[in-house]
């Protein structure tokens, strides 16, 4: 039976101190006309150590805003972001981010990009080449270490960005739709590779996506956000064992459930936009 | 084989239009002089100019210097003036990019300075420094500074925010972030700015040498030949100015292309 508990126990939220948490966090942005747009209502979220959480919701629901707050790239208007109990005030390599675009430095070779990350966490220069190659091989880019980023395909660039992020050995990995720009096939391959790597590294992972299949395939927990201003409306625990298969029937059932829920939220957004128009 | 053929064809496609354009110009020029409409002493034929060009290498021109010596003197002045202009302009530009107050104050001064053709500084420069090397250098430097300052400030402002965010999330801060992320990201824009700065400096130098007597230089040689009414020699010096200018332009072009090719910013033509 596939319904038995997953091979590795999913950590329960609230068991011990959460790795990452948002406490009463809200965020408002100023628009061009001087008005204010509430991007994030008051949200509370606890993420346990080693947990893989996917944030999903209609566009404009504040998923990216919340991720930027976790990253320390932005500060909340109210409430606080805590990492291992300490307030997050600035970005750091303990919370590396995978952006929508790979964001590789175009003047550095693929290997030099990874070595730069190693340098920033204080790895001595004689150890950097080996460690960079280790991560590049891990994402099947060993042969392209000397290439410049623009010489790689989109999928390979995403892999390089993943290698650079993993090389920091972050406690928390934050991802903002990192595969959104890729074609469907490449995307599936990268999701499978990500699952494989993550099963070894087990970083705490917050993954923003608007793709329900991707979320269900990867996550221990899928958190559904509402139409803006964003807040949490539902939560699904995915306890299917890993490694998971894309065609898993049980996963597909969950996908349909979440999809229905998400559709309602998207409809709310569309209705509101029609009223405004 | 077919690859080599295609390469040859694309090279021919690049060179042929230039050859045709230059050929047409020479033909029109030659036809005008051959028609006898103008006297040889007012508009010499292409052949006479070529002869004068060759002569100006061998025999020193009536005024003291050969065309090579003049070109050398001008190039040295360009290198010295441009270098000082680049150093000062870059420092001002970095300050403009770093502090908003500097951007507002000095930045607007730089924009104003750029609106003033640098040769209009020469009368003042002659009063301050006399008819000397320094007066011409001053004009060259003042031509380069605002172009370099504005280009370096804007190249930093135009660094993609995503790269800065990526650097910050990897743990780069303050000086490390500036040194390893912001500055390298700004290099293509900066080099493009240097390209326009050198062209401005070169124009300023020629004008300065032409007006300010004394010393050697291509501009000075132009004026000396005018006084002696050696029209074919004037053409010869102009040809030399084009050659030197295109040479420097080519060097900057190679540098610029190399940087952009490495980053995949080169648009295939």
Interface residues (C-beta under 8 A of the other chain):
Chain A: X71 X72 X73 X90 X91 X92 X93 X95 X96 X97 X99 X101 X103 X104 X105 X106 X107 X116 X117 X120 X121 X148 X149 X150 X151 X164 X168
Chain B: X162 X163 X165 X166 X167 X168 X169 X170 X171 X172 X173 X176 X180 X181 X184 X185 X187 X262 X263 X264 X265
